[in-house]
Amino acid sequence: MDNEIQLDIPLTHVGNVFGQLDKNVKIIEERLNVVITQRGDSIKISGSDNNATVAEKVIDELLKLSIRGNEITEQNVQYALSINANELEQHKLLSIDDYIICRTYLGKPIKPKTIGQKNYVDSIRDEMIVFGSGPAGTGKTYLAMAMAVDSFQKEEVQKIILTRPAIEAGEKLGFLPGDLQSKIDPYLRPLYDALYNIMGPENFQRNMERERIEVAPLAYMRGRTLENAFIILDEAQNTTPAQMKMFLTRIGFGSKVVITGDRTQKDLPTDAVSGLDMAEKILRKVKGISFIELTGKDVVRHLLVQRIVQAYEDYETSQKKKTNRKESKSHNSRKQ
Protein backbone atom coordinates (compact mmCIF):
# COMPACT_ATOMS: atom_id res chain seq x y z
CA MET A 1 0.00 0.00 0.00
CA ASP A 2 1.37 3.44 -0.99
CA ASN A 3 2.00 6.04 1.65
CA GLU A 4 2.91 9.73 1.72
CA ILE A 5 5.08 11.16 4.49
CA GLN A 6 5.70 14.87 5.09
CA LEU A 7 9.01 15.86 6.67
CA ASP A 8 10.20 19.36 7.60
CA ILE A 9 13.78 20.23 6.72
CA PRO A 10 15.43 23.65 7.26
CA LEU A 11 16.28 25.31 3.94
CA THR A 12 19.86 25.86 5.15
CA HIS A 13 20.38 22.07 5.19
CA VAL A 14 18.49 21.05 2.04
CA GLY A 15 21.54 21.42 -0.23
CA ASN A 16 23.79 19.37 2.07
CA VAL A 17 21.27 16.56 2.67
CA PHE A 18 20.08 16.37 -0.95
CA GLY A 19 23.62 16.55 -2.35
CA GLN A 20 24.95 18.16 -5.51
CA LEU A 21 22.32 17.86 -8.28
CA ASP A 22 20.18 15.93 -5.76
CA LYS A 23 22.63 13.01 -5.95
CA ASN A 24 21.96 11.80 -2.38
CA VAL A 25 18.19 11.84 -2.79
CA LYS A 26 18.42 9.98 -6.12
CA ILE A 27 20.35 7.19 -4.36
CA ILE A 28 17.60 6.89 -1.73
CA GLU A 29 14.85 6.93 -4.37
CA GLU A 30 16.53 4.25 -6.47
CA ARG A 31 17.39 2.01 -3.52
CA LEU A 32 13.97 2.18 -1.82
CA ASN A 33 11.75 2.72 -4.86
CA VAL A 34 10.28 5.93 -3.44
CA VAL A 35 9.70 9.42 -4.85
CA ILE A 36 11.03 12.40 -2.89
CA THR A 37 9.91 15.93 -3.71
CA GLN A 38 10.84 19.18 -2.01
CA ARG A 39 8.89 22.41 -1.72
CA GLY A 40 10.40 25.11 0.47
CA ASP A 41 11.29 23.69 3.88
CA SER A 42 9.11 20.60 3.46
CA ILE A 43 9.68 17.33 1.62
CA LYS A 44 7.21 14.64 0.63
CA ILE A 45 8.15 10.95 0.46
CA SER A 46 5.86 8.69 -1.59
CA GLY A 47 6.14 4.90 -1.72
CA SER A 48 5.15 1.69 0.02
CA ASP A 49 4.51 1.96 3.77
CA ASN A 50 7.75 0.27 4.78
CA ASN A 51 10.03 1.91 2.19
CA ALA A 52 8.64 5.41 2.78
CA THR A 53 9.18 4.98 6.54
CA VAL A 54 12.78 3.82 6.02
CA ALA A 55 13.44 6.76 3.66
CA GLU A 56 12.06 9.13 6.31
CA LYS A 57 14.39 7.68 8.96
CA VAL A 58 17.40 7.85 6.63
CA ILE A 59 16.75 11.48 5.70
CA ASP A 60 16.07 12.42 9.33
CA GLU A 61 19.39 10.86 10.39
CA LEU A 62 21.27 12.61 7.58
CA LEU A 63 19.63 15.90 8.59
CA LYS A 64 20.81 15.48 12.18
CA LEU A 65 24.36 14.84 10.92
CA SER A 66 24.11 17.96 8.77
CA ILE A 67 22.91 20.06 11.73
CA ARG A 68 26.01 18.90 13.62
CA GLY A 69 28.16 20.41 10.88
CA ASN A 70 28.98 17.28 8.87
CA GLU A 71 29.24 17.32 5.10
CA ILE A 72 26.84 14.63 3.89
CA THR A 73 28.69 12.35 1.49
CA GLU A 74 27.59 9.51 -0.74
CA GLN A 75 29.21 7.15 1.76
CA ASN A 76 26.97 8.52 4.55
CA VAL A 77 23.88 7.88 2.41
CA GLN A 78 24.91 4.39 1.32
CA TYR A 79 25.81 3.38 4.86
CA ALA A 80 22.55 4.75 6.30
CA LEU A 81 20.69 2.64 3.72
CA SER A 82 22.75 -0.46 4.54
CA ILE A 83 21.97 -0.60 8.28
CA ASN A 84 18.67 -1.96 9.52
CA ALA A 85 15.67 0.11 10.62
CA ASN A 86 16.22 -0.72 14.30
CA GLU A 87 19.77 0.68 14.17
CA LEU A 88 18.44 3.82 12.49
CA GLU A 89 15.76 4.07 15.20
CA GLN A 90 18.50 3.93 17.85
CA HIS A 91 20.37 6.76 16.06
CA LYS A 92 23.46 4.59 15.58
CA LEU A 93 24.87 7.01 12.99
CA LEU A 94 24.70 9.83 15.52
CA SER A 95 26.37 7.73 18.23
CA ILE A 96 29.22 7.00 15.80
CA ASP A 97 29.52 10.71 14.99
CA ASP A 98 29.84 11.51 18.73
CA TYR A 99 33.16 9.67 18.99
CA ILE A 100 36.23 11.71 18.06
CA ILE A 101 39.47 9.75 18.45
CA CYS A 102 41.78 12.71 17.89
CA ARG A 103 42.34 15.54 15.43
CA THR A 104 44.88 15.83 12.65
CA TYR A 105 47.44 18.61 12.85
CA LEU A 106 45.10 20.62 10.59
CA GLY A 107 42.26 20.24 13.11
CA LYS A 108 40.21 17.70 11.16
CA PRO A 109 38.47 15.22 13.51
CA ILE A 110 39.21 11.54 13.04
CA LYS A 111 36.27 9.35 13.97
CA PRO A 112 34.80 5.95 13.08
CA LYS A 113 32.31 6.11 10.20
CA THR A 114 30.52 2.77 10.59
CA ILE A 115 29.21 0.62 13.44
CA GLY A 116 31.93 -1.95 12.67
CA GLN A 117 34.62 0.71 12.91
CA LYS A 118 33.16 1.96 16.20
CA ASN A 119 33.29 -1.58 17.63
CA TYR A 120 36.90 -1.86 16.43
CA VAL A 121 37.90 1.43 18.12
CA ASP A 122 36.09 0.44 21.34
CA SER A 123 37.99 -2.87 21.41
CA ILE A 124 41.33 -1.08 20.94
CA ARG A 125 40.47 1.18 23.86
CA ASP A 126 39.37 -1.68 26.13
CA GLU A 127 41.71 -4.58 25.30
CA MET A 128 45.48 -5.04 25.42
CA ILE A 129 45.68 -6.91 22.09
CA VAL A 130 43.26 -6.48 19.18
CA PHE A 131 43.24 -8.30 15.86
CA GLY A 132 41.46 -6.27 13.15
CA SER A 133 40.73 -8.13 9.92
CA GLY A 134 38.92 -6.87 6.85
CA PRO A 135 39.20 -5.78 3.22
CA ALA A 136 41.03 -2.71 1.93
CA GLY A 137 39.36 0.59 2.71
CA THR A 138 37.82 -0.37 6.05
CA GLY A 139 40.16 1.93 8.00
CA LYS A 140 41.92 -0.84 9.94
CA THR A 141 45.37 0.74 9.90
CA TYR A 142 44.39 4.41 9.87
CA LEU A 143 42.07 4.13 12.88
CA ALA A 144 44.73 2.13 14.76
CA MET A 145 47.22 4.91 13.96
CA ALA A 146 44.80 7.53 15.27
CA MET A 147 44.35 5.56 18.51
CA ALA A 148 48.14 5.25 18.81
CA VAL A 149 48.65 9.01 18.36
CA ASP A 150 45.90 9.72 20.92
CA SER A 151 47.54 7.42 23.51
CA PHE A 152 50.94 8.95 22.75
CA GLN A 153 49.69 12.53 23.11
CA LYS A 154 47.99 11.65 26.41
CA GLU A 155 51.31 10.11 27.56
CA GLU A 156 49.66 6.73 28.13
CA VAL A 157 52.57 5.21 26.17
CA GLN A 158 56.14 6.40 25.66
CA LYS A 159 56.49 5.51 22.00
CA ILE A 160 54.72 4.30 18.88
CA ILE A 161 56.09 1.27 17.02
CA LEU A 162 54.82 0.44 13.53
CA THR A 163 55.87 -2.73 11.81
CA ARG A 164 54.93 -5.01 8.95
CA PRO A 165 56.49 -7.98 7.15
CA ALA A 166 59.11 -6.66 4.71
CA ILE A 167 58.70 -9.44 2.15
CA GLU A 168 55.57 -9.13 0.04
CA ALA A 169 54.41 -9.97 -3.49
CA GLY A 170 57.22 -12.48 -3.89
CA GLU A 171 60.00 -9.86 -3.66
CA LYS A 172 63.13 -10.45 -1.62
CA LEU A 173 64.91 -7.45 -0.14
CA GLY A 174 68.29 -8.72 -1.28
CA PHE A 175 67.28 -8.41 -4.92
CA LEU A 176 66.18 -4.79 -4.62
CA PRO A 177 68.65 -1.97 -5.42
CA GLY A 178 70.05 0.44 -2.80
CA ASP A 179 71.06 0.31 0.87
CA LEU A 180 68.98 -1.37 3.57
CA GLN A 181 66.91 1.73 4.45
CA SER A 182 66.02 2.45 0.82
CA LYS A 183 65.02 -1.20 0.39
CA ILE A 184 62.78 -1.15 3.46
CA ASP A 185 61.11 2.25 2.94
CA PRO A 186 58.75 1.27 0.08
CA TYR A 187 57.21 -1.45 2.26
CA LEU A 188 56.75 0.92 5.19
CA ARG A 189 55.70 4.01 3.21
CA PRO A 190 51.92 3.58 3.88
CA LEU A 191 52.67 3.65 7.62
CA TYR A 192 54.82 6.78 7.33
CA ASP A 193 52.14 8.49 5.25
CA ALA A 194 49.33 7.79 7.73
CA LEU A 195 51.31 9.09 10.72
CA TYR A 196 52.53 12.09 8.74
CA ASN A 197 48.93 12.93 7.84
CA ILE A 198 47.77 12.78 11.46
CA MET A 199 50.71 14.32 13.33
CA GLY A 200 51.98 16.81 10.77
CA PRO A 201 55.50 17.00 9.27
CA GLU A 202 57.32 18.80 12.11
CA ASN A 203 55.83 16.78 14.98
CA PHE A 204 56.37 13.53 13.10
CA GLN A 205 59.99 14.31 12.22
CA ARG A 206 60.82 15.52 15.74
CA ASN A 207 59.51 12.33 17.36
CA MET A 208 61.22 10.16 14.76
CA GLU A 209 64.55 11.82 15.57
CA ARG A 210 63.94 11.30 19.30
CA GLU A 211 63.15 7.62 18.53
CA ARG A 212 59.70 8.00 20.10
CA ILE A 213 58.26 6.82 16.79
CA GLU A 214 59.77 3.72 15.23
CA VAL A 215 58.85 2.29 11.84
CA ALA A 216 60.63 -0.98 11.13
CA PRO A 217 60.26 -4.39 9.46
CA LEU A 218 58.89 -7.20 11.60
CA ALA A 219 62.26 -8.98 11.63
CA TYR A 220 63.68 -6.09 13.69
CA MET A 221 61.37 -7.02 16.59
CA ARG A 222 63.23 -10.27 17.31
CA GLY A 223 65.05 -10.37 20.63
CA ARG A 224 63.40 -7.20 21.99
CA THR A 225 60.90 -6.57 24.77
CA LEU A 226 58.43 -3.90 23.68
CA GLU A 227 57.32 -2.06 26.84
CA ASN A 228 55.24 1.12 27.33
CA ALA A 229 54.53 1.33 23.61
CA PHE A 230 51.59 1.35 21.24
CA ILE A 231 52.51 -1.27 18.65
CA ILE A 232 50.80 -1.81 15.30
CA LEU A 233 51.57 -4.86 13.17
CA ASP A 234 50.19 -4.19 9.69
CA GLU A 235 49.67 -6.67 6.80
CA ALA A 236 49.66 -9.51 9.33
CA GLN A 237 48.21 -11.93 6.76
CA ASN A 238 51.75 -12.08 5.34
CA THR A 239 53.35 -13.31 8.56
CA THR A 240 54.25 -16.94 9.13
CA PRO A 241 53.02 -18.66 12.33
CA ALA A 242 56.60 -18.46 13.68
CA GLN A 243 56.82 -14.72 13.00
CA MET A 244 53.46 -14.09 14.65
CA LYS A 245 54.45 -16.06 17.75
CA MET A 246 57.78 -14.20 17.88
CA PHE A 247 55.98 -10.86 17.68
CA LEU A 248 53.31 -11.65 20.29
CA THR A 249 55.90 -12.88 22.79
CA ARG A 250 57.85 -9.57 22.49
CA ILE A 251 55.02 -7.60 24.13
CA GLY A 252 55.96 -6.13 27.51
CA PHE A 253 54.26 -4.26 30.35
CA GLY A 254 52.35 -1.07 29.62
CA SER A 255 51.95 -1.82 25.92
CA LYS A 256 48.93 -1.97 23.66
CA VAL A 257 48.96 -3.94 20.40
CA VAL A 258 46.83 -3.79 17.26
CA ILE A 259 47.35 -6.40 14.56
CA THR A 260 45.72 -5.69 11.20
CA GLY A 261 45.35 -7.79 8.07
CA ASP A 262 43.29 -8.75 5.04
CA ARG A 263 42.97 -12.49 4.57
CA THR A 264 42.07 -12.02 0.90
CA GLN A 265 45.42 -10.40 0.06
CA LYS A 266 47.99 -12.93 1.19
CA ASP A 267 51.37 -12.79 -0.55
CA LEU A 268 52.64 -16.00 1.04
CA PRO A 269 53.28 -19.12 -1.06
CA THR A 270 50.02 -20.89 -1.98
CA ASP A 271 50.46 -23.78 0.46
CA ALA A 272 51.81 -21.63 3.34
CA VAL A 273 49.78 -21.06 6.52
CA SER A 274 49.26 -17.44 7.53
CA GLY A 275 50.29 -16.40 11.02
CA LEU A 276 47.11 -14.33 11.21
CA ASP A 277 44.87 -17.34 10.57
CA MET A 278 46.82 -19.53 12.98
CA ALA A 279 46.71 -16.89 15.74
CA GLU A 280 42.93 -16.66 15.51
CA LYS A 281 42.54 -20.43 15.86
CA ILE A 282 44.86 -20.56 18.87
CA LEU A 283 44.01 -17.30 20.68
CA ARG A 284 40.29 -16.80 19.99
CA LYS A 285 39.29 -17.67 23.59
CA VAL A 286 42.23 -16.03 25.39
CA LYS A 287 41.09 -13.30 27.79
CA GLY A 288 42.43 -9.83 26.98
CA ILE A 289 42.56 -10.48 23.23
CA SER A 290 39.80 -9.27 20.91
CA PHE A 291 39.13 -10.26 17.28
CA ILE A 292 37.19 -7.77 15.14
CA GLU A 293 36.06 -8.64 11.61
CA LEU A 294 35.30 -5.66 9.35
CA THR A 295 33.35 -6.26 6.13
CA GLY A 296 32.42 -4.60 2.85
CA LYS A 297 29.84 -2.52 4.77
CA ASP A 298 32.73 -0.84 6.60
CA VAL A 299 34.57 0.26 3.43
CA VAL A 300 34.74 4.07 3.46
CA ARG A 301 36.47 4.61 0.14
CA HIS A 302 34.75 5.32 -3.17
CA LEU A 303 31.43 3.53 -3.68
CA LEU A 304 32.97 1.52 -6.53
CA VAL A 305 35.53 0.08 -4.09
CA GLN A 306 32.63 -1.04 -1.87
CA ARG A 307 31.05 -2.78 -4.86
CA ILE A 308 34.34 -4.47 -5.78
CA VAL A 309 34.85 -5.70 -2.20
CA GLN A 310 31.26 -6.96 -2.03
CA ALA A 311 31.60 -8.76 -5.37
CA TYR A 312 34.72 -10.57 -4.15
CA GLU A 313 33.05 -11.45 -0.82
CA ASP A 314 30.01 -12.87 -2.68
CA TYR A 315 32.26 -14.87 -5.02
CA GLU A 316 34.36 -16.30 -2.19
CA THR A 317 31.20 -17.26 -0.26
CA SER A 318 29.78 -19.07 -3.31
CA GLN A 319 33.09 -20.88 -3.87
CA LYS A 320 33.14 -22.06 -0.24
CA LYS A 321 29.58 -23.38 -0.60
CA LYS A 322 30.54 -25.27 -3.78
CA THR A 323 33.59 -26.76 -2.05
CA ASN A 324 31.50 -27.80 0.98
CA ARG A 325 28.89 -29.44 -1.28
CA LYS A 326 31.58 -31.37 -3.17
CA GLU A 327 33.17 -32.53 0.10
CA SER A 328 29.75 -33.55 1.45
CA LYS A 329 28.94 -35.56 -1.71
CA SER A 330 32.35 -37.22 -1.62
CA HIS A 331 31.89 -38.12 2.05
CA ASN A 332 28.41 -39.58 1.43
CA SER A 333 29.58 -41.65 -1.55
CA ARG A 334 32.38 -43.16 0.53
CA LYS A 335 29.84 -44.11 3.21
CA GLN A 336 27.76 -45.96 0.60
N, C-alpha and C positions, 0 to 999 in steps of 0.2 A: 504494500500500500504506500502511495506517495505521500510525502509530508513536506511542509514548508516551515522553516525555522528562521526567525528574525534575530539578528545579533547586532548589538550596538558596538561600533568601533570608532575611536577618536580619529578624526581626519589626519591628525599629525602622525598617526601610525599606519595608515592605510598603505602608503607607498612601501614601507618596510615589510609589512606582513604580506602584501600581495606580490612583492618582488618586481624587478624590472620587467616591463611589458607583461605584467600579471603572471610571470613565470611560476611563482609559488602556487598561486590559486589554480593554474592549469594542471599542475601535478596532482593536486588534491581532487580536482574534478575528474581527471582521467582515472586515477586510482580507485576512487569510490563511486564513480558513475553518478555524480551529482552535478547540479548547475548552481554556480555561485554568482550572484549579481550584486553590485554595489550602487547605492544612491545616497550621496551625502555621507553622513556618519552612521549609516545603517546598511547591513548586508542581508541578503536573503539566500538561504540554502534550500534547494529543492532536490528531492530524491526519495528513495525508500526510507522507511522509518529508521532502520538501523544505520544505514550509510549517512543519512543527513545528521543523525545524532553524533556519529563519530567525527564527521567533518566539523561540526560545531565545536566539539571538544578539542580537536587539533588546532583550529583557528584561535580558540580562546587561549590555549596554551602558548601558541606563537605570539599572540598579542601581549600576554604577560611577560614573555621574554623580551619583547620589543620595548615595553614600558620600563623594563630594568636597564635599558640602554644597549641591548644586544642587537647586532646586525643579523637579520634573519637570512640564513643561507639555504641553499637547496638541500644541504646535508641535514639541517634542522628539520625541514619539512619531511624529507624521506624518513628520517629516524622517528619523528612523531607518528608517521603513518605505520611504521613497522612494529611499534609496541602496542600491546593490547589495551582495550578500553579501560580496564581496571587500573592499569598503570597510569593512563592519562588522568583518570578520576582522582588518583592519589597525588597528582601533580609531580610525577617522577622527574619530568624535564626540569621543573623549577628547583627541585631538591638537588639535582646535579649541578645546576647553574649556581647554587649557593656556595659550592665548594671551590675555593681558590687555593691551589697548592702553593704558588708563589707568583711573582711577577718577573718578566724579563727585564733586562737593564733599560729597556725603552718604556717600561711601565705596563706592558701588555699582560693581562692576567692569564695564567696557565691553569686550566681546569679540565676535569673529565667531561666528555661530551656525550657519553652513552652510559646506560646503567651498568653494562659490563665493565667499562673503564672505571666507573665509580667504585665498584666492588673490588677491582684490582688495586686501586689507590688505598682503599680502606684496609685491605689485607697487608699492603706494604707498611702502613702505619702501625698495624696491630701485631704483626708477626715478625720474627727474627729472620726467617728465610722464606722467600716467595718465588715460586716458579710461575712465570707468565708466558703462556703459549698462545699463538694465534697467527693469522696471516699478516702479510705486509699491510701497513696502513692503519693498524689498530692502536697505534700509540704506545706499544709495549715499552720500547726503549726510551722514547721522549718523556713519557710520564714518570718512568723510573728515574731519569736524569733530573727532572723537576723536583721529585721527592728527595733526591740526594742533595741537590743545591739547597733546598729548604732546611734539611737537617744540618748541613754544613754551616749555613748562615746563622742558625739558632745555636750553634756550637754543641749540638748533640753528638757530633762526630768530629774527629780532628782532620780527617782527610777523605777524599773521594778517590776510589780506585775503579777504573774502567778497563775491562779486559774482554778479549774474544779470541777464539782460535785463529792462528795466523796462517793456516793452510786451508784454502777454500778453492772450489772450482777446479780441483786437480792441479793447482799450481804449487810448486815447491819454492820456498824462499831462496834456496841456493841457486836456482836457475834465473832469478830476476837480477837485472843490472843494479849497480850502486852499492853503497855501504849498508850496514844493517838497518840504520834508522830509515833510510830512504826506501828500503825494501818493506819495512813494517808499516810505514805511514799510510799507504793506500788502503790497507786492511782496517786501520783504525780511524780513517778520516771521518766516517759517519759519526763516530763518538766525539771527536774533536768538534765537528760542526754543531752538534746538538748543544754541547756545553757552551761553546762560543756564542751561540744564539741566545742562550738563557742568561749567561753571566756578563756578557759584553767583553770586548777585546782586552781592555786594560786589566780588569779583574781576573779574567781567565789567565792571561799571561803572567801576572804577578803571582798567582797561586801555583801555577806550573813551575815557575822559577824557585818558589819556596818549597817545592815538592809536596804541597798539600793537595795537589791534583796529580794523579798518576794514570797515564794511559799506556798500557803495555800488553803484549801478547800473553796468552794464557800460560805458556811455558815458563814465563818469568815468575809465576806464582809459586813454583816448586821450592820447597825448603823454607818457606816463609811462614810466619804467623801474622795474620792480618787482624790487628786489634784496633778498636776505636775508629773504625772506618765504615763508610757506606760503599759497598762493593757491588758492581754490576757486571755480570757475565752475560755478554750479548752473543747471539748466534750459537746458542748452546746445542742446537741440533747437530752441529758439526764437531762436537766433542766425542771422544771415545769414552766408554765406561770408566777406564782407568784415569783419564784426564778429569772426568767429573768427580770421581772419588777423591783424587788428589786435591782438587779445588775446594771441595766441601770440608775436607779435613784441615784446611789452612785457616779456617775462620776462628778468630779469637774473641776475647771478651769485649763487650761494648760495640760490636759490629752489627750491621744490618746488611742483608744480602738479597739482591734481586737477580734472578736467572731468567733470561728471555730467550725465546726461540720459536721457530716456525717449522713444524714437522714436515711440511710439504716442500721445503727448500733445502733438503739435505745434500751436502756436497761430498759425503763419505762414499767409499766404494759401495756398490750395490748390495753386497752381502754383509756389510759391516753393521753392527748394532750401535745405535746412537746413545751417547751418555745421557741425553735428556730423557729418552724413552725408558732406559734402564732405571734412572733415578726415580721416575714416577712409580714404577712397579715396586721398587724397594721401599721408598720413603712416604708413600701415599698416606699411611696411617700414623706417621711419626708426629707427635705433638710439637707445636712450634713451627711447623712447616706447612705452608698453604700452597695449593695448586689452583691457579685461575686459568680458565680456558676462554679466550676471546674468539669471536666468530666474525663472519662477514657482516653481521649487523653492527659491529663495532668499528668497521672501517670508516675513517673520517677523511679520506682523500676524495678525489673526484668520483662522482657517481659511477662513471664507467669502471673504475677500479673495483667498486663494490660489486658491480655486475660480473666482472671477471672472476673475482674471488668466489662469489656465489656459484657461478657456473662450474668452477673447479671442485667446490665442495659437493655440489650435486653429482658431478661425474664420479668423484671418489666414493661417495656413498653408494651409487648404483653399482660400481665395480665390486665393492665389498659384499653387497647383496648377492651378486652373481657368483662370486667366489664361495660364499657361504652355502649357496644352493648346490653348487657343484660338489663341495665337500660333503654335504648332507646326502646327496644322491649316491656318491661313491661309498659312503659309510653304510647306507642302507643296502646297496647291492652286495657288499661284502658279507653283511649279516645273512642275506638270502643264500 
